[in-house]
């Protein structure tokens, strides 16, 4: 009897037992990878939020030095970018704040496939992740100054300038974050917004039609 038991133990694990162990290890590996992926998404979202907060600080410093006006509100001769607003260009509105921004790295969301410009001299719209709200004002704290560029108004057109009514549905594409985006308001605060929250921000912006310059 003892010999039979010893012989059975010496045979080691059966194929069924090995298969079960492999299945468990596969599930554990999947769970670990999923957790790591989720952690990376959270980290990128936090970094994006910090970028927008830095942009918000930069534009408020700019306003403090320019009679409480944002770049889009004053002319080139006054140090602003008002003349560029009608063309839907994004770069000029950030270039006038190079001193306040310090580095072009803050203009790219880490969840975006776009790459940052090596310096401000080489900055192009393709090196920017964030739209510019052309109707933002320092005196209107709820107006939209910036946010993730992957906003979608339901139009099939690839627009440089998006005109969005305060009650118009607006959502996010899946290009950057999953099911949400970040929005910077003129008071310097950043909101992580799902589509319904994005609609609330538009409605509360105090602007009948928001002009968004999309990079």
NUSEVO-52057 format. One line per 2 residues: number of its first residue (from 1); their letters; for each residue x, y, z of N, C-alpha, C. Coordinates in nm, 4 decimals. Example, Ala and Ser with C-alpha at 12.3 -4.5 7.8 and 13.67 -1.06 7.14 Angstrom:
<recs>
1 = as = 1.3190/-0.5690/0.7800/1.2300/-0.4500/0.7800/1.3200/-0.3300/0.7800 ~ 1.2850/-0.2250/0.7080/1.3670/-0.1060/0.7140/1.2900/0.0030/0.7870
</recs>
This chain:
<recs>
1 = xx = 0.0833/-0.1208/0.0000/0.0000/0.0000/0.0000/0.0868/0.1259/0.0000 ~ 0.1877/0.1273/0.0904/0.2782/0.2409/0.0977/0.3547/0.2583/-0.0323
3 = xx = 0.3899/0.1492/-0.0923/0.4640/0.1544/-0.2193/0.3786/0.2146/-0.3294 ~ 0.2493/0.1828/-0.3289/0.1585/0.2356/-0.4317/0.1421/0.3863/-0.4170
5 = xx = 0.1307/0.4312/-0.2905/0.1167/0.5753/-0.2654/0.2425/0.6500/-0.3090 ~ 0.3576/0.5952/-0.2722/0.4850/0.6578/-0.3092/0.4997/0.6660/-0.4600
7 = xx = 0.4593/0.5591/-0.5295/0.4673/0.5562/-0.6755/0.3780/0.6635/-0.7367 ~ 0.2587/0.6830/-0.6753/0.1644/0.7832/-0.7257/0.2198/0.9249/-0.7076
9 = xx = 0.2836/0.9489/-0.5914/0.3406/1.0809/-0.5645/0.4564/1.1125/-0.6577 ~ 0.5352/1.0107/-0.6885/0.6512/1.0301/-0.7751/0.6131/1.0681/-0.9178
11 = xx = 0.4912/1.0377/-0.9551/0.4478/1.0712/-1.0908/0.4338/1.2224/-1.1099 ~ 0.4276/1.2991/-0.9982/0.4158/1.4436/-1.0073/0.2755/1.4867/-1.0435
13 = xx = 0.2639/1.6095/-1.0961/0.1350/1.6669/-1.1300/0.0777/1.6034/-1.2553 ~ -0.0525/1.5903/-1.2562/-0.1199/1.5382/-1.3755/-0.1355/1.6499/-1.4780
15 = xx = -0.1683/1.6154/-1.6001/-0.1899/1.7141/-1.7064/-0.3031/1.8089/-1.6683 ~ -0.4071/1.7544/-1.6050/-0.5206/1.8359/-1.5639/-0.4789/1.9397/-1.4610
17 = xx = -0.3950/1.8975/-1.3657/-0.3492/1.9903/-1.2623/-0.2600/2.0997/-1.3209 ~ -0.1735/2.0608/-1.4125/-0.0861/2.1586/-1.4782/-0.1691/2.2597/-1.5567
19 = xx = -0.2702/2.2101/-1.6258/-0.3578/2.2986/-1.7035/-0.4293/2.3982/-1.6130 ~ -0.4735/2.3493/-1.4971/-0.5428/2.4365/-1.4022/-0.4499/2.5457/-1.3502
21 = xx = -0.3264/2.5077/-1.3196/-0.2284/2.6053/-1.2702/-0.1980/2.7104/-1.3765 ~ -0.1803/2.6654/-1.5009/-0.1534/2.7584/-1.6109/-0.2697/2.8551/-1.6317
23 = xx = -0.3911/2.8024/-1.6184/-0.5092/2.8877/-1.6341/-0.5133/2.9950/-1.5261 ~ -0.4814/2.9545/-1.4020/-0.4799/3.0499/-1.2908/-0.3732/3.1566/-1.3128
25 = xx = -0.2541/3.1139/-1.3577/-0.1457/3.2087/-1.3834/-0.1818/3.3063/-1.4951 ~ -0.2521/3.2558/-1.5968/-0.2953/3.3419/-1.7075/-0.3922/3.4483/-1.6591
27 = xx = -0.4872/3.4064/-1.5757/-0.5843/3.5014/-1.5206/-0.5146/3.6062/-1.4342 ~ -0.4201/3.5611/-1.3510/-0.3466/3.6547/-1.2660/-0.2667/3.7547/-1.3488
29 = xx = -0.2025/3.7051/-1.4549/-0.1250/3.7937/-1.5427/-0.2154/3.8974/-1.6084 ~ -0.3338/3.8525/-1.6515/-0.4301/3.9443/-1.7139/-0.4737/4.0520/-1.6154
31 = xx = -0.5017/4.0112/-1.4917/-0.5457/4.1068/-1.3897/-0.4366/4.2083/-1.3570 ~ -0.3120/4.1606/-1.3506/-0.2000/4.2505/-1.3214/-0.1807/4.3514/-1.4338
33 = xx = -0.1857/4.3024/-1.5590/-0.1702/4.3914/-1.6743/-0.2828/4.4939/-1.6813 ~ -0.4048/4.4488/-1.6508/-0.5192/4.5399/-1.6519/-0.5029/4.6481/-1.5454
35 = xx = -0.4539/4.6079/-1.4278/-0.4327/4.7043/-1.3195/-0.3250/4.8058/-1.3568 ~ -0.2164/4.7570/-1.4192/-0.1089/4.8464/-1.4616/-0.1568/4.9431/-1.5686
37 = xx = -0.2370/4.8908/-1.6622/-0.2909/4.9753/-1.7690/-0.3813/5.0838/-1.7115 ~ -0.4648/5.0446/-1.6151/-0.5529/5.1414/-1.5509/-0.4743/5.2470/-1.4754
39 = xx = -0.3667/5.2043/-1.4085/-0.2831/5.2985/-1.3342/-0.2160/5.3979/-1.4283 ~ -0.1734/5.3489/-1.5458/-0.1111/5.4379/-1.6444/-0.2106/5.5408/-1.6953
41 = xx = -0.3355/5.4976/-1.7194/-0.4381/5.5911/-1.7670/-0.4647/5.6994/-1.6630 ~ -0.4704/5.6579/-1.5371/-0.4940/5.7543/-1.4292/-0.3788/5.8544/-1.4216
43 = xx = -0.2553/5.8030/-1.4316/-0.1376/5.8897/-1.4246/-0.1358/5.9898/-1.5397 ~ -0.1711/5.9433/-1.6596/-0.1743/6.0331/-1.7755/-0.2835/6.1385/-1.7599
45 = xx = -0.3974/6.0971/-1.7046/-0.5055/6.1920/-1.6814/-0.4656/6.2998/-1.5823 ~ -0.3932/6.2609/-1.4770/-0.3473/6.3572/-1.3768/-0.2446/6.4526/-1.4366
47 = xx = -0.1556/6.3984/-1.5206/-0.0550/6.4819/-1.5858/-0.1205/6.5827/-1.6796 ~ -0.2250/6.5380/-1.7514/-0.3000/6.6267/-1.8404/-0.3651/6.7391/-1.7599
49 = xx = -0.4237/6.7045/-1.6475/-0.4856/6.8046/-1.5603/-0.3833/6.9076/-1.5141 ~ -0.2643/6.8601/-1.4766/-0.1586/6.9510/-1.4322/-0.1131/7.0430/-1.5451
51 = xx = -0.1053/6.9884/-1.6682/-0.0695/7.0717/-1.7837/-0.1672/7.1878/-1.7988 ~ -0.2956/7.1550/-1.7931/-0.3978/7.2583/-1.8107/-0.3963/7.3593/-1.6958
53 = xx = -0.3651/7.3138/-1.5761/-0.3541/7.4069/-1.4636/-0.2391/7.5048/-1.4858 ~ -0.1286/7.4543/-1.5433/-0.0158/7.5424/-1.5740/-0.0529/7.6428/-1.6825
55 = xx = -0.1300/7.5965/-1.7824/-0.1776/7.6867/-1.8873/-0.2697/7.7926/-1.8259 ~ -0.3559/7.7488/-1.7349/-0.4463/7.8414/-1.6680/-0.3711/7.9462/-1.5877
57 = xx = -0.2664/7.9036/-1.5188/-0.1849/7.9981/-1.4420/-0.1153/8.0959/-1.5363 ~ -0.0653/8.0427/-1.6486/0.0061/8.1262/-1.7458/-0.0835/8.2360/-1.8017
59 = xx = -0.2058/8.2005/-1.8391/-0.2938/8.3009/-1.9005/-0.3415/8.4036/-1.7983 ~ -0.3512/8.3645/-1.6738/-0.3921/8.4604/-1.5704/-0.2771/8.5566/-1.5377
61 = xx = -0.1544/8.5066/-1.5440/-0.0388/8.5962/-1.5277/-0.0336/8.6947/-1.6442 ~ -0.0590/8.6413/-1.7658/-0.0632/8.7271/-1.8843/-0.1679/8.8368/-1.8653
63 = xx = -0.2862/8.7979/-1.8209/-0.3943/8.8949/-1.8012/-0.3564/8.9995/-1.6970 ~ -0.2888/8.9566/-1.5936/-0.2467/9.0498/-1.4889/-0.1527/9.1573/-1.5436
65 = xx = -0.0744/9.1188/-1.6459/0.0200/9.2127/-1.7073/-0.0415/9.2916/-1.8229 ~ -0.1651/9.2574/-1.8607/-0.2285/9.3216/-1.9761/-0.3700/9.3706/-1.9424
67 = xx = -0.3814/9.4413/-1.8326/-0.5077/9.5068/-1.7943/-0.6254/9.4091/-1.7843 ~ -0.5979/9.2884/-1.7376/-0.6999/9.1846/-1.7167/-0.7593/9.1310/-1.8473
69 = xx = -0.6823/9.1395/-1.9546/-0.7275/9.0851/-2.0825/-0.6500/8.9584/-2.1170 ~ -0.7206/8.8623/-2.1756/-0.6568/8.7433/-2.2303/-0.6005/8.7766/-2.3687
71 = xx = -0.5085/8.6945/-2.4211/-0.4456/8.7247/-2.5507/-0.5445/8.7512/-2.6633 ~ -0.6536/8.6730/-2.6696/-0.7485/8.6841/-2.7811/-0.8299/8.8129/-2.7772
73 = xx = -0.8236/8.8848/-2.6645/-0.9051/9.0057/-2.6480/-0.8342/9.1335/-2.6917 ~ -0.7034/9.1269/-2.7087/-0.6290/9.2484/-2.7423/-0.5469/9.2286/-2.8693
75 = xx = -0.5146/9.3390/-2.9335/-0.4484/9.3359/-3.0644/-0.3004/9.2999/-3.0535 ~ -0.2415/9.2745/-3.1690/-0.0994/9.2412/-3.1756/-0.0134/9.3531/-3.1180
77 = xx = -0.0478/9.4761/-3.1487/0.0342/9.5882/-3.1020/0.0283/9.6042/-2.9502 ~ -0.0737/9.5445/-2.8885/-0.0850/9.5474/-2.7425/-0.0292/9.4205/-2.6789
79 = xx = 0.0280/9.3339/-2.7624/0.0859/9.2098/-2.7115/-0.0081/9.0917/-2.7150 ~ -0.1231/9.1073/-2.7826/-0.2224/9.0003/-2.7881/-0.2269/8.9279/-2.9213
81 = xx = -0.3392/8.8597/-2.9452/-0.3530/8.7762/-3.0660/-0.4900/8.7917/-3.1309 ~ -0.5563/8.9011/-3.1044/-0.6944/8.9184/-3.1501/-0.7087/8.8991/-3.3008
83 = xx = -0.6120/8.9444/-3.3785/-0.6191/8.9358/-3.5240/-0.6166/8.7922/-3.5748 ~ -0.5636/8.6999/-3.4958/-0.5540/8.5603/-3.5388/-0.6811/8.4802/-3.5105
85 = xx = -0.7697/8.5349/-3.4295/-0.8859/8.4588/-3.3834/-0.9726/8.4072/-3.4974 ~ -0.9932/8.4877/-3.5995/-1.0836/8.4485/-3.7079/-1.0283/8.3367/-3.7956
87 = xx = -0.8978/8.3082/-3.7865/-0.8374/8.2057/-3.8712/-0.8376/8.0672/-3.8068 ~ -0.8712/8.0583/-3.6808/-0.8755/7.9293/-3.6137/-0.7396/7.8721/-3.5794
89 = xx = -0.6350/7.9542/-3.5877/-0.5014/7.9076/-3.5508/-0.4886/7.9010/-3.3991 ~ -0.4135/7.8031/-3.3522/-0.3962/7.7854/-3.2082/-0.2603/7.8370/-3.1610
91 = xx = -0.1565/7.8122/-3.2391/-0.0196/7.8453/-3.1997/-0.0019/7.9886/-3.1482 ~ -0.0516/8.0907/-3.2190/-0.0253/8.2283/-3.1735/-0.0700/8.2564/-3.0304
93 = xx = -0.1804/8.1962/-2.9901/-0.2355/8.2246/-2.8574/-0.1472/8.1678/-2.7458 ~ -0.0716/8.0630/-2.7777/0.0218/8.0084/-2.6796/0.1593/8.0745/-2.6899
95 = xx = 0.1978/8.1151/-2.8116/0.3299/8.1749/-2.8298/0.3456/8.3066/-2.7548 ~ 0.2368/8.3802/-2.7373/0.2486/8.5072/-2.6637/0.2654/8.4834/-2.5135
97 = xx = 0.2560/8.3570/-2.4716/0.2701/8.3251/-2.3290/0.3918/8.2366/-2.3036 ~ 0.4927/8.2438/-2.3891/0.6088/8.1558/-2.3737/0.6794/8.1771/-2.2398
99 = xx = 0.6879/8.3011/-2.1968/0.7533/8.3294/-2.0688/0.6764/8.2659/-1.9538 ~ 0.5448/8.2771/-1.9595/0.4602/8.2224/-1.8525/0.4539/8.0692/-1.8568
101 = xx = 0.4572/8.0112/-1.9773/0.4471/7.8656/-1.9915/0.5797/7.7957/-1.9625 ~ 0.6909/7.8611/-1.9907/0.8265/7.8096/-1.9668/0.8701/7.7021/-2.0654
103 = xx = 0.7854/7.6039/-2.0937/0.8230/7.4932/-2.1815/0.7049/7.4477/-2.2667 ~ 0.7299/7.4094/-2.3940/0.6211/7.3590/-2.4791/0.5723/7.2204/-2.4385
105 = xx = 0.6417/7.1565/-2.3451/0.6008/7.0233/-2.2990/0.4607/7.0258/-2.2385 ~ 0.4233/7.1363/-2.1753/0.2931/7.1428/-2.1076/0.1776/7.1522/-2.2062
107 = xx = 0.2077/7.1706/-2.3347/0.1029/7.1830/-2.4359/0.0634/7.0492/-2.4966 ~ 0.1266/6.9408/-2.4515/0.0952/6.8075/-2.5037/0.0480/6.7163/-2.3915
109 = xx = -0.0698/6.6605/-2.4094/-0.1222/6.5624/-2.3139/-0.0461/6.4312/-2.3301 ~ -0.0021/6.3675/-2.2215/0.0714/6.2416/-2.2326/-0.0107/6.1272/-2.2904
111 = xx = -0.1436/6.1418/-2.2915/-0.2288/6.0387/-2.3513/-0.2481/6.0614/-2.5012 ~ -0.1987/6.1738/-2.5512/-0.2096/6.2074/-2.6933/-0.0890/6.1506/-2.7680
113 = xx = -0.1084/6.1113/-2.8934/0.0016/6.0582/-2.9743/0.0933/6.1683/-3.0266 ~ 0.0509/6.2916/-3.0142/0.1328/6.4025/-3.0615/0.2566/6.4199/-2.9732
115 = xx = 0.3608/6.4774/-3.0318/0.4851/6.4996/-2.9583/0.5081/6.6489/-2.9377 ~ 0.5730/6.6809/-2.8294/0.5996/6.8208/-2.7968/0.7082/6.8771/-2.8872
117 = xx = 0.7000/7.0052/-2.9158/0.8051/7.0735/-2.9910/0.9294/7.0841/-2.9026 ~ 1.0492/7.0755/-2.9628/1.1714/7.0862/-2.8814/1.1868/7.2228/-2.8154
119 = xx = 1.1318/7.3256/-2.8797/1.1328/7.4601/-2.8222/1.0197/7.5404/-2.8856 ~ 0.9970/7.6594/-2.8343/0.8851/7.7401/-2.8835/0.9061/7.7894/-3.0266
121 = xx = 1.0311/7.7985/-3.0716/1.0578/7.8420/-3.2086/1.0042/7.7429/-3.3111 ~ 0.9931/7.6173/-3.2731/0.9467/7.5131/-3.3645/0.8037/7.4686/-3.3349
123 = xx = 0.7352/7.5411/-3.2491/0.5988/7.5038/-3.2107/0.5014/7.5205/-3.3269 ~ 0.4241/7.4160/-3.3539/0.3201/7.4172/-3.4560/0.1909/7.3637/-3.3936
125 = xx = 0.0805/7.3805/-3.4642/-0.0464/7.3278/-3.4130/-0.0383/7.1776/-3.3870 ~ 0.0427/7.1070/-3.4670/0.0573/6.9624/-3.4510/0.1323/6.9213/-3.3263
127 = xx = 0.1883/7.0188/-3.2547/0.2576/6.9916/-3.1279/0.1728/7.0308/-3.0077 ~ 0.0433/7.0495/-3.0314/-0.0455/7.0978/-2.9253/-0.1650/7.0040/-2.9085
129 = xx = -0.1987/6.9732/-2.7858/-0.3121/6.8844/-2.7556/-0.4379/6.9598/-2.7146 ~ -0.4261/7.0891/-2.6897/-0.5362/7.1603/-2.6257/-0.5949/7.2721/-2.7124
131 = xx = -0.7274/7.2719/-2.7219/-0.7956/7.3781/-2.7962/-0.7855/7.5105/-2.7215 ~ -0.8211/7.6175/-2.7896/-0.8282/7.7497/-2.7271/-0.9697/7.8035/-2.7430
133 = xx = -1.0301/7.8420/-2.6334/-1.1622/7.9039/-2.6372/-1.1471/8.0518/-2.6675 ~ -1.1825/8.0914/-2.7878/-1.1564/8.2275/-2.8343/-1.2444/8.3327/-2.7676
135 = xx = -1.3473/8.2897/-2.6979/-1.4373/8.3837/-2.6310/-1.4162/8.3881/-2.4800 ~ -1.3097/8.3242/-2.4344/-1.2798/8.3245/-2.2910/-1.2380/8.4641/-2.2456
137 = xx = -1.2799/8.4988/-2.1263/-1.2452/8.6285/-2.0686/-1.2080/8.6103/-1.9220 ~ -1.1130/8.6880/-1.8768/-1.0726/8.6819/-1.7370/-1.1870/8.7241/-1.6464
139 = xx = -1.2730/8.8116/-1.6973/-1.3857/8.8618/-1.6182/-1.5039/8.7650/-1.6142 ~ -1.4981/8.6589/-1.6950/-1.6032/8.5567/-1.6954/-1.5406/8.4248/-1.6511
141 = xx = -1.5467/8.3980/-1.5230/-1.4740/8.2841/-1.4652/-1.5181/8.1490/-1.5192 ~ -1.6408/8.1395/-1.5726/-1.6913/8.0114/-1.6226/-1.6665/7.9905/-1.7722
143 = xx = -1.6110/8.0896/-1.8394/-1.5856/8.0734/-1.9831/-1.4747/7.9711/-2.0059 ~ -1.4797/7.9037/-2.1199/-1.3858/7.7956/-2.1501/-1.2609/7.8513/-2.2164
145 = xx = -1.1463/7.8332/-2.1515/-1.0220/7.8805/-2.2128/-0.9518/7.7710/-2.2916 ~ -0.9520/7.6491/-2.2399/-0.8793/7.5422/-2.3083/-0.9345/7.4059/-2.2674
147 = xx = -0.8817/7.3017/-2.3316/-0.9244/7.1652/-2.3018/-0.8716/7.0688/-2.4060 ~ -0.8918/6.9409/-2.3833/-0.8459/6.8392/-2.4786/-0.9040/6.8646/-2.6170
149 = xx = -0.8212/6.8469/-2.7191/-0.8582/6.8835/-2.8562/-0.9602/6.7898/-2.9200 ~ -0.9825/6.6724/-2.8619/-1.0682/6.5730/-2.9273/-1.2165/6.5922/-2.8955
151 = xx = -1.2611/6.7174/-2.9013/-1.4040/6.7455/-2.8856/-1.4746/6.7185/-3.0183 ~ -1.5992/6.6783/-3.0102/-1.6736/6.6381/-3.1294/-1.8140/6.6977/-3.1235
153 = xx = -1.8482/6.7758/-3.2265/-1.9819/6.8355/-3.2315/-2.0779/6.7566/-3.3193 ~ -2.0345/6.6364/-3.3611/-2.1204/6.5514/-3.4431/-2.1082/6.5761/-3.5912
155 = xx = -2.0292/6.6748/-3.6308/-2.0099/6.7048/-3.7724/-1.8988/6.6178/-3.8290 ~ -1.9126/6.5801/-3.9548/-1.8104/6.4988/-4.0209/-1.6938/6.5843/-4.0686
157 = xx = -1.7087/6.7155/-4.0625/-1.6056/6.8058/-4.1115/-1.4899/6.8147/-4.0128 ~ -1.3691/6.8234/-4.0679/-1.2503/6.8433/-3.9854/-1.2285/6.9939/-3.9713
159 = xx = -1.2714/7.0497/-3.8618/-1.2742/7.1951/-3.8473/-1.1554/7.2479/-3.7676 ~ -1.1025/7.3610/-3.8136/-1.0045/7.4333/-3.7336/-1.0764/7.5216/-3.6322
161 = xx = -1.1951/7.5644/-3.6704/-1.2762/7.6474/-3.5816/-1.4105/7.5787/-3.5592 ~ -1.4420/7.5495/-3.4344/-1.5683/7.4849/-3.4018/-1.6593/7.5868/-3.3333
163 = xx = -1.7781/7.6047/-3.3874/-1.8762/7.6956/-3.3286/-1.9788/7.6130/-3.2527 ~ -1.9856/7.6317/-3.1230/-2.0690/7.5466/-3.0385/-2.1651/7.6314/-2.9562
165 = xx = -2.2950/7.6123/-2.9784/-2.3958/7.6822/-2.9003/-2.4012/7.6292/-2.7582 ~ -2.4508/7.7101/-2.6673/-2.4519/7.6716/-2.5258/-2.5392/7.5500/-2.4979
167 = xx = -2.6363/7.5221/-2.5849/-2.7238/7.4058/-2.5671/-2.6970/7.2957/-2.6695 ~ -2.5872/7.3086/-2.7426/-2.5547/7.2103/-2.8462/-2.4846/7.0892/-2.7857
169 = xx = -2.5248/6.9675/-2.8236/-2.4573/6.8481/-2.7722/-2.3111/6.8447/-2.8168 ~ -2.2252/6.8107/-2.7252/-2.0826/6.8006/-2.7543/-2.0280/6.6795/-2.6803
171 = xx = -1.9412/6.6054/-2.7451/-1.8858/6.4861/-2.6815/-1.7367/6.4780/-2.7117 ~ -1.6763/6.3695/-2.6638/-1.5345/6.3461/-2.6881/-1.5176/6.2273/-2.7831
173 = xx = -1.4167/6.2352/-2.8695/-1.3790/6.1168/-2.9465/-1.2893/6.0308/-2.8572 ~ -1.2463/5.9158/-2.9080/-1.1631/5.8251/-2.8288/-1.0141/5.8427/-2.8574
175 = xx = -0.9773/5.9544/-2.9202/-0.8377/5.9754/-2.9582/-0.7431/5.9875/-2.8390 ~ -0.7913/6.0422/-2.7289/-0.7004/6.0720/-2.6174/-0.7414/5.9959/-2.4914
177 = xx = -0.8344/6.0493/-2.4139/-0.8812/5.9802/-2.2938/-1.0022/5.8940/-2.3287 ~ -1.0348/5.8027/-2.2424/-1.1485/5.7142/-2.2660/-1.2725/5.7681/-2.1952
179 = xx = -1.3692/5.8094/-2.2758/-1.5014/5.8508/-2.2262/-1.5032/5.9808/-2.1454 ~ -1.3936/6.0556/-2.1467/-1.3959/6.1850/-2.0797/-1.2855/6.2732/-2.1379
181 = xx = -1.2852/6.3984/-2.0974/-1.1804/6.4916/-2.1372/-1.1631/6.5954/-2.0287 ~ -1.0575/6.6734/-2.0387/-1.0304/6.7773/-1.9401/-1.0571/6.9148/-1.9988
183 = xx = -1.1159/7.0023/-1.9189/-1.1510/7.1370/-1.9633/-1.0992/7.2388/-1.8621 ~ -1.0355/7.3439/-1.9143/-0.9854/7.4534/-1.8316/-1.0773/7.5739/-1.8450
185 = xx = -1.1296/7.6219/-1.7337/-1.2119/7.7432/-1.7360/-1.1263/7.8644/-1.6978 ~ -1.1793/7.9820/-1.7217/-1.1004/8.1048/-1.7090/-1.0579/8.1384/-1.5667
187 = xx = -1.1181/8.0743/-1.4691/-1.0756/8.0974/-1.3308/-0.9557/8.0115/-1.2924 ~ -0.9062/7.9308/-1.3879/-0.7889/7.8480/-1.3636/-0.8193/7.7072/-1.3174
189 = xx = -0.9458/7.6745/-1.2980/-0.9818/7.5397/-1.2531/-0.9938/7.4444/-1.3715 ~ -0.9677/7.3173/-1.3452/-0.9734/7.2138/-1.4487/-1.0775/7.1103/-1.4099
191 = xx = -1.1641/7.0788/-1.5041/-1.2705/6.9815/-1.4809/-1.2463/6.8570/-1.5657 ~ -1.2545/6.7397/-1.5022/-1.2577/6.6147/-1.5782/-1.4033/6.5908/-1.6146
193 = xx = -1.4328/6.5982/-1.7432/-1.5729/6.6018/-1.7852/-1.6113/6.4859/-1.8751 ~ -1.7124/6.4096/-1.8328/-1.7784/6.3157/-1.9227/-1.8712/6.3991/-2.0115
195 = xx = -1.9258/6.3426/-2.1194/-2.0078/6.4234/-2.2112/-2.1173/6.5058/-2.1444 ~ -2.1873/6.4497/-2.0472/-2.2952/6.5251/-1.9821/-2.2402/6.6447/-1.9046
197 = xx = -2.1256/6.6265/-1.8412/-2.0620/6.7361/-1.7678/-2.0104/6.8411/-1.8653 ~ -1.9613/6.7980/-1.9811/-1.9156/6.8908/-2.0839/-2.0300/6.9808/-2.1298
199 = xx = -2.1476/6.9228/-2.1449/-2.2660/7.0012/-2.1822/-2.3000/7.1035/-2.0742 ~ -2.2840/7.0639/-1.9481/-2.3086/7.1568/-1.8372/-2.2113/7.2746/-1.8419
201 = xx = -2.0845/7.2453/-1.8706/-1.9833/7.3502/-1.8765/-2.0129/7.4493/-1.9886 ~ -2.0595/7.3972/-2.1008/-2.0970/7.4846/-2.2122/-2.2134/7.5751/-2.1734
203 = xx = -2.3128/7.5153/-2.1109/-2.4323/7.5901/-2.0720/-2.3995/7.6976/-1.9680 ~ -2.3037/7.6665/-1.8797/-2.2690/7.7597/-1.7730/-2.1612/7.8600/-1.8138
205 = xx = -2.1123/7.8494/-1.9366/-1.9995/7.9327/-1.9793/-2.0345/8.0804/-1.9920 ~ -2.1641/8.1100/-2.0038/-2.2036/8.2491/-2.0206/-2.1807/8.3024/-2.1602
207 = xx = -2.1526/8.2112/-2.2546/-2.1285/8.2495/-2.3939/-2.2324/8.1801/-2.4813 ~ -2.3041/8.2570/-2.5614/-2.4099/8.1986/-2.6452/-2.3533/8.1010/-2.7473
209 = xx = -2.2433/8.1386/-2.8115/-2.1761/8.0515/-2.9082/-2.0266/8.0535/-2.8805 ~ -1.9745/7.9402/-2.8371/-1.8320/7.9296/-2.8088/-1.7556/7.9007/-2.9369
211 = xx = -1.6531/7.9802/-2.9630/-1.5634/7.9543/-3.0754/-1.4404/7.8817/-3.0218 ~ -1.4235/7.7574/-3.0640/-1.3104/7.6779/-3.0189/-1.2123/7.6601/-3.1339
213 = xx = -1.0892/7.7055/-3.1159/-0.9834/7.6847/-3.2150/-0.9191/7.5499/-3.1861 ~ -0.9295/7.4572/-3.2822/-0.8850/7.3191/-3.2615/-0.7498/7.2957/-3.3291
215 = x = -0.6483/7.2524/-3.2546/-0.5172/7.2283/-3.3173/-0.5148/7.0986/-3.3988
</recs>
